[in-house]
Amino acid sequence: MTKAPDGRRRPPTGALPPTEPLTASQVQQNAAAKRMLRRLVHGENPPTAPMSIVDRLAGSPYANPMIQVGGVDTSARKTIDFALHLAESMFRYGAGALEVETSIIAITAALGLKHIEVDITNQSVAINYAPKDQTPITLLRVVRSWTNNYAGLAQVHQLVTEIVAGGVGRDEAVRRLDDIVRSSKPFPRWMVTVAFAVFAAVFVGVLGGGLGASAVAFVSNLLVSFLARRLSRWRTPDFFITASCAFLVTFIALLVSRFGSPVGIQIAPEIVVVGGILLLLPTGRLVSSVQDAINGFPVTAAGRFLSTILTFGALVTGIAVGFVVVAKTGMEPIDVTKTFPPAYPWWAIGVFVAIAVVAIGITEQTTWKLLLPTAAVGVIGYLVLIGGEALGIGPRFSPALAAVVIGLLGRVVALRMGAPQLVVAVPAALILLPGLTIFRSMYVLTIEESDILLGAGGMLNAGAIVLGVAAGIVLGDTLARPLTRSLASNERRRARRR
């Protein structure tokens, strides 16, 4: 036994194994093990820490923006005003809520504002800037009008890309945005009117109508365009404009069926009405509402869905009034269950689809350089549609599969051409929407009162197809993100070289 300095006796240590000092590599291994254990137990971030708003840019063309520093916070109000003006322009031109949100986050982050929160509803955008120990700024912009201008939307997308790349300052960006807003649309009004009628004519051919039915659809849609323009000048609400146009299309088609066409060709009124009301159907708005719901914007989706329901109600009203008026002439009820075999070979229908997509692009005021690529994407989607039906996938799943392909190709083509995905995907996917099913269901609901359940079932079936198309476009866009990272980076690299 040995004695300690305080006089106590200590037990002998000769029986304990001798210890050797740790080497440098062992010390490093122990430290690494402790760090890994700490990560497993606590995590790198607190479990309740909020997600950084810049993380919303992951997967978008604006990921990892180049931050412009140097006295930006002193003029935060001007930056927020610019962001709201840009967001309003995007909404007016037809952008979805996700595109607007990512654009706001990207440009505010690139221009040096960090403490930003964005709130988007159906027709308003709010930005809150609340830096620590400073007076917060909250601004709101309400969007009160909409217009078809995909060309302007593509220019705004290009501007945001250059801001994120660090090649454009705020003052230059404000000037360029003003130029975009003031610039004229690429196509004159008369060309849009003709394109509207051409789409109806060729789509009637796609559905199985002959030359006579296409001619009637062309003329009726010219008259619809003139009527809608005149009612708009009189400040008529959109509900009554849509109802009046649906009534005119139905009235013309049924009169031609009752008294015959000028050239003596027998024309089925059902297919003429379908071609006439297809561009009046708010299916594009319904697709946008579904996309907003999928992307996490329920309030915006609900607002758009309500306006969609009102438009469907206007179409039902116009069709019902048309049938009631024409029925006074003694015309027999039409057979909405009648099917139409293809009137042209498959290659001719493919050409019709391409022409229809180009016509849609003109009505949406897209750029000249995007017309043919969008038509190519639409034709590929149509081939996938008929291929899926030939394989027995089913009438509901085939449009969804075609929409996935269109969404994927739309993102690749659009980013390569310097535009957002919807500029290509939405016109190309319009051919997938069930216009004939919607018309038949509306007719049964309004005219054939004994078959209300049949009409409701048809509307549910059409709604399922529309939901599948919308979800397919979103899924295709998501699947294309790994394939377009290099495209986004190349676009931003070109912007920096300018």
C-alpha positions as CSV (number, residue, x, y, z in Angstrom):
1,M,0.0,0.0,0.0
2,T,1.3,3.5,-0.8
3,K,0.4,6.7,1.0
4,A,-1.2,9.7,-0.7
5,P,-0.1,13.3,0.1
6,D,-3.1,13.6,2.4
7,G,-2.0,10.6,4.5
8,R,-4.6,8.1,3.1
9,R,-3.5,4.8,1.7
10,R,-4.1,3.9,-2.0
11,P,-4.6,0.4,-3.3
12,P,-1.8,-1.1,-5.3
13,T,-1.9,-0.6,-9.1
14,G,0.5,-3.2,-10.1
15,A,-2.3,-5.6,-11.1
16,L,-3.9,-3.1,-13.6
17,P,-2.8,-3.4,-17.2
18,P,-0.4,-0.7,-18.4
19,T,-1.9,2.0,-20.7
20,E,-0.2,3.5,-23.7
21,P,-0.8,7.0,-25.1
22,L,-3.1,7.2,-28.2
23,T,-1.6,7.8,-31.5
24,A,-2.6,10.8,-33.7
25,S,-4.7,8.7,-36.1
26,Q,-6.6,7.2,-33.2
27,V,-7.4,10.6,-31.8
28,Q,-8.7,11.7,-35.1
29,Q,-10.8,8.5,-35.5
30,N,-12.3,9.1,-32.0
31,A,-13.2,12.7,-32.9
32,A,-14.8,11.7,-36.1
33,A,-16.9,9.0,-34.3
34,K,-18.0,11.6,-31.8
35,R,-19.1,14.0,-34.5
36,M,-21.0,11.3,-36.4
37,L,-22.8,10.3,-33.2
38,R,-23.7,13.9,-32.4
39,R,-25.2,14.2,-35.9
40,L,-27.2,11.1,-35.5
41,V,-28.6,12.2,-32.1
42,H,-29.1,16.0,-32.7
43,G,-28.9,16.5,-36.5
44,E,-27.1,19.3,-38.3
45,N,-30.1,21.7,-37.8
46,P,-32.6,22.0,-35.0
47,P,-35.6,19.8,-35.7
48,T,-38.0,22.8,-35.7
49,A,-35.8,25.2,-37.7
50,P,-37.8,26.8,-40.7
51,M,-36.8,26.0,-44.2
52,S,-34.9,28.8,-45.9
53,I,-37.0,30.5,-48.5
54,V,-34.2,30.2,-51.1
55,D,-34.5,26.5,-50.8
56,R,-37.8,26.9,-52.8
57,L,-35.6,27.5,-55.8
58,A,-34.3,23.9,-55.8
59,G,-35.3,22.2,-59.0
60,S,-36.2,25.5,-60.7
61,P,-34.1,27.2,-63.5
62,Y,-33.1,29.9,-60.9
63,A,-31.4,27.6,-58.3
64,N,-28.3,29.1,-56.6
65,P,-28.7,32.7,-57.7
66,M,-25.6,35.0,-57.8
67,I,-26.1,37.5,-54.9
68,Q,-25.4,41.2,-55.8
69,V,-24.0,42.9,-52.7
70,G,-23.2,46.4,-51.8
71,G,-25.8,48.7,-50.2
72,V,-28.9,47.0,-51.6
73,D,-30.8,47.1,-48.3
74,T,-30.9,50.9,-48.4
75,S,-33.2,50.8,-51.4
76,A,-35.2,47.7,-50.5
77,R,-38.5,49.4,-51.3
78,K,-37.5,49.9,-54.9
79,T,-36.4,46.2,-55.2
80,I,-39.8,45.1,-53.8
81,D,-41.7,47.4,-56.1
82,F,-39.8,45.9,-59.0
83,A,-40.5,42.3,-57.8
84,L,-44.2,43.0,-57.5
85,H,-44.4,44.6,-60.9
86,L,-42.7,41.6,-62.4
87,A,-45.1,39.2,-60.5
88,E,-48.1,41.1,-61.7
89,S,-46.9,40.9,-65.3
90,M,-46.3,37.2,-65.0
91,F,-49.8,36.6,-63.6
92,R,-51.4,38.7,-66.3
93,Y,-49.6,36.7,-69.0
94,G,-50.8,33.4,-67.7
95,A,-48.0,32.1,-65.4
96,G,-48.8,29.7,-62.6
97,A,-48.3,30.4,-58.9
98,L,-45.1,28.4,-58.6
99,E,-43.4,30.2,-61.5
100,V,-44.4,33.5,-60.0
101,E,-43.1,32.6,-56.5
102,T,-39.8,31.2,-57.7
103,S,-39.2,34.3,-59.8
104,I,-39.9,36.6,-56.9
105,I,-37.6,34.6,-54.6
106,A,-34.9,34.4,-57.2
107,I,-34.7,38.2,-58.0
108,T,-35.0,39.4,-54.4
109,A,-32.3,37.0,-53.4
110,A,-30.1,38.0,-56.3
111,L,-30.6,41.7,-55.6
112,G,-29.5,41.2,-51.9
113,L,-32.8,41.0,-49.9
114,K,-32.7,38.1,-47.5
115,H,-35.6,38.4,-45.0
116,I,-38.3,38.0,-47.6
117,E,-41.7,36.2,-47.3
118,V,-44.0,35.8,-50.3
119,D,-47.8,35.2,-50.2
120,I,-49.7,34.5,-53.4
121,T,-53.5,34.1,-53.8
122,N,-55.7,33.8,-56.9
123,Q,-55.3,37.5,-57.9
124,S,-52.9,39.1,-55.5
125,V,-49.2,39.0,-54.5
126,A,-47.9,40.2,-51.2
127,I,-44.2,40.6,-50.2
128,N,-43.1,41.1,-46.6
129,Y,-39.5,42.3,-45.9
130,A,-38.7,42.2,-42.2
131,P,-34.9,42.5,-41.5
132,K,-33.8,42.1,-37.9
133,D,-34.0,45.3,-35.8
134,Q,-35.5,47.3,-38.7
135,T,-38.9,48.6,-39.7
136,P,-40.6,45.9,-41.8
137,I,-42.0,46.6,-45.3
138,T,-45.2,44.9,-46.6
139,L,-46.5,45.6,-50.1
140,L,-49.4,44.1,-51.9
141,R,-50.3,44.1,-55.6
142,V,-53.7,43.0,-57.0
143,V,-53.9,41.6,-60.6
144,R,-57.2,42.8,-62.1
145,S,-56.8,41.8,-65.7
146,W,-55.5,39.0,-67.8
147,T,-54.3,38.7,-71.4
148,N,-52.8,36.1,-73.7
149,N,-49.1,36.9,-74.0
150,Y,-46.8,33.9,-73.8
151,A,-44.2,35.9,-75.7
152,G,-44.1,38.5,-72.9
153,L,-43.9,35.7,-70.4
154,A,-40.9,34.2,-72.1
155,Q,-39.2,37.6,-72.1
156,V,-39.8,38.0,-68.4
157,H,-38.4,34.5,-67.8
158,Q,-35.2,35.5,-69.8
159,L,-35.0,38.7,-67.7
160,V,-35.2,36.8,-64.4
161,T,-32.5,34.4,-65.7
162,E,-30.1,37.2,-66.4
163,I,-30.8,38.8,-63.0
164,V,-30.0,35.5,-61.3
165,A,-26.9,35.1,-63.4
166,G,-25.7,38.5,-62.1
167,G,-25.6,40.2,-65.5
168,V,-28.4,42.7,-64.9
169,G,-28.7,45.3,-62.1
170,R,-32.0,46.5,-60.7
171,D,-32.2,49.8,-62.6
172,E,-31.5,48.0,-65.9
173,A,-34.0,45.3,-65.0
174,V,-36.7,47.9,-64.2
175,R,-36.2,49.5,-67.6
176,R,-36.3,46.2,-69.5
177,L,-39.5,45.1,-67.7
178,D,-41.2,48.4,-68.7
179,D,-40.1,47.7,-72.3
180,I,-41.6,44.2,-72.1
181,V,-44.9,45.5,-70.7
182,R,-45.2,48.2,-73.4
183,S,-44.1,46.1,-76.3
184,S,-46.8,44.9,-78.8
185,K,-47.8,41.3,-79.1
186,P,-46.2,39.2,-81.9
187,F,-49.4,38.5,-83.8
188,P,-52.1,41.1,-84.9
189,R,-55.7,40.7,-83.8
190,W,-56.9,39.5,-87.2
191,M,-54.4,36.7,-87.2
192,V,-55.5,35.6,-83.7
193,T,-59.1,35.5,-84.9
194,V,-58.3,33.4,-88.0
195,A,-56.1,31.1,-85.9
196,F,-59.0,30.6,-83.5
197,A,-61.3,29.5,-86.4
198,V,-58.5,27.3,-87.9
199,F,-58.1,25.5,-84.7
200,A,-61.8,24.7,-84.5
201,A,-61.8,23.5,-88.1
202,V,-58.9,21.2,-87.9
203,F,-59.9,19.8,-84.5
204,V,-63.3,18.8,-86.0
205,G,-61.3,16.9,-88.5
206,V,-59.3,15.2,-85.7
207,L,-62.5,14.1,-84.1
208,G,-63.9,12.6,-87.3
209,G,-65.7,15.4,-89.0
210,G,-65.5,15.9,-92.7
211,L,-64.8,19.0,-94.8
212,G,-68.3,20.4,-94.4
213,A,-68.2,20.2,-90.6
214,S,-64.8,21.8,-90.5
215,A,-66.1,24.6,-92.8
216,V,-69.1,25.3,-90.5
217,A,-66.9,25.2,-87.4
218,F,-64.5,27.7,-89.1
219,V,-67.3,30.2,-90.0
220,S,-69.0,29.9,-86.6
221,N,-65.8,30.5,-84.7
222,L,-65.2,33.7,-86.7
223,L,-68.6,34.9,-85.7
224,V,-67.9,33.9,-82.1
225,S,-64.7,36.0,-82.1
226,F,-66.5,39.0,-83.4
227,L,-69.3,38.6,-80.8
228,A,-66.9,38.2,-77.9
229,R,-64.9,41.3,-79.0
230,R,-68.1,43.4,-79.3
231,L,-69.4,42.3,-75.9
232,S,-66.0,43.0,-74.3
233,R,-66.2,46.5,-75.6
234,W,-69.5,46.9,-73.8
235,R,-67.9,45.8,-70.5
236,T,-70.1,42.6,-70.4
237,P,-69.1,40.2,-67.6
238,D,-67.2,37.1,-68.8
239,F,-70.0,34.8,-67.7
240,F,-72.4,36.3,-70.2
241,I,-69.8,36.5,-73.0
242,T,-69.1,32.8,-72.7
243,A,-72.8,31.9,-72.6
244,S,-73.5,34.1,-75.6
245,C,-70.7,32.5,-77.6
246,A,-71.8,28.9,-76.6
247,F,-75.4,29.8,-77.7
248,L,-74.2,31.1,-81.1
249,V,-72.1,28.0,-81.8
250,T,-74.9,25.7,-80.9
251,F,-77.5,27.7,-82.8
252,I,-75.5,27.7,-86.0
253,A,-74.6,24.0,-85.8
254,L,-78.2,22.9,-85.2
255,L,-79.6,25.2,-87.9
256,V,-77.2,23.8,-90.4
257,S,-78.2,20.3,-89.3
258,R,-81.9,21.1,-89.6
259,F,-82.0,22.9,-92.9
260,G,-78.8,21.5,-94.5
261,S,-75.6,23.1,-95.5
262,P,-75.3,25.5,-98.5
263,V,-73.4,22.8,-100.5
264,G,-75.9,20.0,-99.5
265,I,-73.5,18.0,-97.3
266,Q,-75.0,16.3,-94.3
267,I,-73.3,17.6,-91.1
268,A,-73.4,16.2,-87.6
269,P,-74.2,19.1,-85.3
270,E,-72.6,17.4,-82.2
271,I,-69.1,17.5,-83.7
272,V,-69.5,21.0,-84.9
273,V,-70.5,22.2,-81.4
274,V,-67.6,20.4,-79.9
275,G,-65.1,22.1,-82.2
276,G,-66.8,25.4,-81.5
277,I,-66.7,25.3,-77.8
278,L,-63.4,23.6,-77.2
279,L,-61.4,26.9,-77.0
280,L,-64.2,28.3,-74.8
281,L,-63.8,25.5,-72.3
282,P,-61.8,26.6,-69.3
283,T,-59.8,23.4,-69.3
284,G,-56.5,25.3,-69.4
285,R,-57.6,27.2,-66.2
286,L,-58.7,23.9,-64.7
287,V,-55.3,22.4,-65.4
288,S,-53.6,25.4,-63.9
289,S,-55.7,25.1,-60.7
290,V,-54.7,21.4,-60.4
291,Q,-51.1,22.3,-60.9
292,D,-51.3,25.0,-58.2
293,A,-52.9,22.5,-55.8
294,I,-50.2,20.0,-56.5
295,N,-47.4,22.6,-56.1
296,G,-48.8,23.7,-52.7
297,F,-51.0,26.7,-53.4
298,P,-54.5,25.7,-52.3
299,V,-55.9,29.2,-52.0
300,T,-54.9,30.0,-55.6
301,A,-56.1,26.7,-56.8
302,A,-59.5,27.2,-55.1
303,G,-59.9,30.6,-56.7
304,R,-59.1,29.4,-60.2
305,F,-61.3,26.3,-59.7
306,L,-64.3,28.5,-58.7
307,S,-63.9,30.7,-61.8
308,T,-63.6,27.4,-63.9
309,I,-67.0,26.2,-62.4
310,L,-68.6,29.5,-63.4
311,T,-67.3,29.2,-66.9
312,F,-68.6,25.7,-67.2
313,G,-72.0,27.0,-66.0
314,A,-72.0,29.7,-68.7
315,L,-71.3,27.1,-71.4
316,V,-74.1,24.9,-70.1
317,T,-76.4,27.9,-70.1
318,G,-75.6,28.9,-73.7
319,I,-75.9,25.3,-75.0
320,A,-79.3,24.8,-73.2
321,V,-80.7,28.1,-74.5
322,G,-79.6,27.2,-78.0
323,F,-81.3,23.8,-77.9
324,V,-84.5,25.3,-76.5
325,V,-84.7,28.0,-79.1
326,V,-84.0,25.6,-82.0
327,A,-86.4,23.0,-80.7
328,K,-89.3,25.5,-81.5
329,T,-88.5,24.8,-85.1
330,G,-89.5,21.2,-84.7
331,M,-86.0,19.8,-85.0
332,E,-85.5,16.3,-83.5
333,P,-83.1,15.9,-80.5
334,I,-79.6,15.0,-81.5
335,D,-77.9,11.7,-80.5
336,V,-75.0,12.6,-78.3
337,T,-74.0,9.0,-77.9
338,K,-73.1,8.7,-81.6
339,T,-69.5,7.9,-82.3
340,F,-67.4,9.2,-85.2
341,P,-64.9,7.0,-87.0
342,P,-61.8,8.7,-88.3
343,A,-62.4,10.6,-91.5
344,Y,-58.7,10.8,-92.4
345,P,-55.7,8.5,-92.2
346,W,-53.5,8.7,-89.1
347,W,-50.7,10.7,-90.8
348,A,-53.3,13.3,-91.9
349,I,-54.6,13.5,-88.3
350,G,-51.0,14.0,-87.2
351,V,-50.7,17.0,-89.5
352,F,-54.0,18.3,-88.2
353,V,-52.7,18.1,-84.7
354,A,-49.6,20.1,-85.6
355,I,-51.7,22.8,-87.3
356,A,-54.0,22.9,-84.3
357,V,-51.1,23.3,-81.9
358,V,-49.7,26.1,-84.0
359,A,-53.1,27.8,-84.1
360,I,-53.3,27.6,-80.3
361,G,-49.8,29.1,-80.0
362,I,-50.9,32.0,-82.1
363,T,-54.0,32.6,-80.0
364,E,-51.8,32.5,-76.9
365,Q,-49.4,35.0,-78.5
366,T,-46.3,32.9,-78.2
367,T,-43.1,33.7,-80.1
368,W,-42.5,32.7,-83.7
369,K,-39.5,30.6,-82.8
370,L,-41.6,28.4,-80.4
371,L,-44.4,27.6,-82.8
372,L,-42.8,24.7,-84.6
373,P,-41.1,23.1,-81.5
374,T,-44.4,23.3,-79.6
375,A,-46.2,21.6,-82.6
376,A,-43.6,18.9,-82.6
377,V,-44.1,18.3,-78.8
378,G,-47.9,18.2,-79.4
379,V,-47.6,15.6,-82.2
380,I,-45.3,13.4,-80.1
381,G,-47.9,13.6,-77.3
382,Y,-50.7,12.7,-79.7
383,L,-48.7,9.7,-80.9
384,V,-48.2,8.5,-77.3
385,L,-51.9,9.0,-76.8
386,I,-53.0,6.7,-79.7
387,G,-50.2,4.3,-78.8
388,G,-51.4,4.0,-75.3
389,E,-55.0,3.4,-76.5
390,A,-53.7,0.8,-79.0
391,L,-52.0,-1.0,-76.1
392,G,-55.2,-1.1,-74.1
393,I,-54.0,1.3,-71.4
394,G,-57.4,2.9,-71.3
395,P,-59.0,6.2,-72.2
396,R,-58.2,7.7,-68.8
397,F,-54.6,6.6,-68.3
398,S,-53.5,7.2,-72.0
399,P,-54.0,11.1,-71.8
400,A,-52.1,11.1,-68.5
401,L,-49.2,9.2,-70.0
402,A,-49.1,11.5,-73.0
403,A,-49.2,14.5,-70.6
404,V,-46.1,13.2,-68.8
405,V,-44.3,13.0,-72.1
406,I,-45.5,16.5,-73.1
407,G,-44.5,17.9,-69.7
408,L,-41.0,16.4,-69.9
409,L,-40.4,17.5,-73.5
410,G,-42.0,20.8,-72.8
411,R,-39.4,21.7,-70.1
412,V,-36.5,20.6,-72.2
413,V,-37.6,22.5,-75.3
414,A,-38.7,25.6,-73.4
415,L,-35.5,26.0,-71.4
416,R,-33.4,25.4,-74.5
417,M,-35.5,28.2,-76.2
418,G,-35.3,30.5,-73.2
419,A,-38.9,30.2,-72.0
420,P,-40.8,28.6,-69.1
421,Q,-42.2,25.1,-69.4
422,L,-45.9,26.1,-69.6
423,V,-45.4,28.1,-72.8
424,V,-44.8,24.8,-74.6
425,A,-46.6,22.3,-72.5
426,V,-50.0,24.0,-72.2
427,P,-50.7,24.5,-76.0
428,A,-49.3,21.0,-76.8
429,A,-51.5,19.3,-74.1
430,L,-54.8,21.0,-75.2
431,I,-55.4,18.2,-77.7
432,L,-55.6,15.7,-74.8
433,L,-58.6,17.3,-73.2
434,P,-61.9,15.5,-73.5
435,G,-64.0,18.1,-75.3
436,L,-66.5,15.6,-76.8
437,T,-67.1,14.0,-73.4
438,I,-67.6,17.3,-71.7
439,F,-70.1,18.4,-74.4
440,R,-72.1,15.1,-74.2
441,S,-72.3,15.4,-70.4
442,M,-73.4,19.0,-70.6
443,Y,-76.1,18.1,-73.1
444,V,-77.4,15.2,-70.9
445,L,-77.4,17.4,-67.8
446,T,-79.4,20.2,-69.4
447,I,-81.6,18.6,-72.0
448,E,-82.1,14.9,-71.1
449,E,-83.4,15.3,-67.6
450,S,-84.1,11.5,-67.3
451,D,-80.4,10.7,-67.6
452,I,-78.9,13.2,-65.1
453,L,-76.9,10.4,-63.5
454,L,-75.4,9.6,-66.9
455,G,-74.4,13.2,-67.4
456,A,-72.9,13.5,-63.9
457,G,-70.9,10.4,-64.5
458,G,-69.6,11.7,-67.8
459,M,-68.5,15.0,-66.2
460,L,-66.7,13.0,-63.5
461,N,-65.0,10.9,-66.2
462,A,-64.0,14.1,-68.0
463,G,-62.8,15.6,-64.7
464,A,-60.7,12.5,-64.1
465,I,-59.0,12.9,-67.5
466,V,-58.4,16.6,-66.9
467,L,-56.9,15.9,-63.5
468,G,-54.7,13.2,-65.0
469,V,-53.5,15.5,-67.7
470,A,-52.6,18.3,-65.2
471,A,-50.9,15.9,-62.9
472,G,-49.0,14.4,-65.9
473,I,-47.7,17.8,-66.9
474,V,-46.4,18.4,-63.4
475,L,-44.9,15.0,-63.2
476,G,-43.2,15.4,-66.5
477,D,-41.7,18.7,-65.4
478,T,-40.4,17.1,-62.3
479,L,-38.9,14.1,-64.1
480,A,-37.1,16.5,-66.6
481,R,-35.3,18.5,-63.8
482,P,-32.2,16.3,-63.7
483,L,-32.1,16.5,-67.5
484,T,-32.2,20.3,-67.7
485,R,-29.7,21.3,-65.0
486,S,-27.1,21.8,-67.7
487,L,-29.5,23.8,-69.9
488,A,-30.3,26.2,-67.0
489,S,-26.6,26.6,-66.2
490,N,-25.7,27.2,-69.8
491,E,-28.4,29.8,-70.2
492,R,-27.2,31.6,-67.1
493,R,-23.6,31.4,-68.4
494,R,-24.6,33.0,-71.7
495,A,-26.4,35.7,-69.8
496,R,-23.2,36.5,-67.7
497,R,-21.2,36.8,-71.0
498,R,-23.5,39.4,-72.2
